[in-house]
């Protein structure tokens, strides 16, 4: 990757360094969900940085990129993306797609029998 560091010490990313698949996925998400989205940039450790997008219709989407600098370049390069934080207004605008909870729960969603709560006597 051809990166440079400016005088402020921040890493600059060239547009050729942004993964084409990631950029295409973000543009596709924007086209499918109202041509605008709020985006929250979140570091996820060694994996890189997650871009969590909330479309104009409230649907969630995300992409993981190699670094914070790449995430920043994507957000800065697309006028349709507005950087945001997880505040009350953004959280209340989210409208998860049908089946989202089951998908995120994984194997737990398919369980028919659950163990009794250990603190049942307290309640």
Order of alpha helices (4+ residues) and beta strands (2+ residues): beta-beta-alpha-beta-beta-beta-alpha-beta-alpha-alpha
